[in-house]
């Protein structure tokens, strides 16, 4: 049972480059989320989706974009990478609305912008 | 906006001892969740508390939700090396789930 799968696990980008962080889940969850985790700062919500075709901004959406064409996939796009985007990125999913149901997290993508 | 604060930020515990970590919200919460993240790992859901004054136990872990639903605590008895990691609380209100910064626990054998 795979759960939430994120790729890649590690990546180094140069300033100004773009990339897509992939996230897929096999639990048929409608709700999916992207968080970033900086040292000592907890988890900050970037974007979330309540179902295929529906996305919305979280606390820190600037510099990111998302799409949700299927229930399973929720990719996160970084355009024009900046050093401030160096972080660990976690994708998560839940059966119901966040806060009402447990969230299942992927293993994370560790991203460095140099 | 809603803020969730956890204290202490770091907890160094002698193996076998007990400790408590606290979570405080600036607003009344609908519910609160607790997660554990092992070093280098991802957050894993532990428990959800919904009712005022609710107490739930998982083996050596005791979770409590305050009467006013603005605070919560996690108490671990007889700490073991397997308890190492960062414990996050996440408070839910008004369609927003806010994570605290976490309490990072280290254990001295």
Interface residues (C-beta under 8 A of the other chain):
Chain A: X40 X41 X42 X43 X44 X45 X90 X92 X97 X98 X99 X100 X102 X103 X104 X105 X106 X107 X108
Chain B: X9 X30 X31 X33 X35 X41 X42 X43 X44 X45 X48 X88 X90 X92 X93 X95 X96 X97 X99 X100 X101 X102
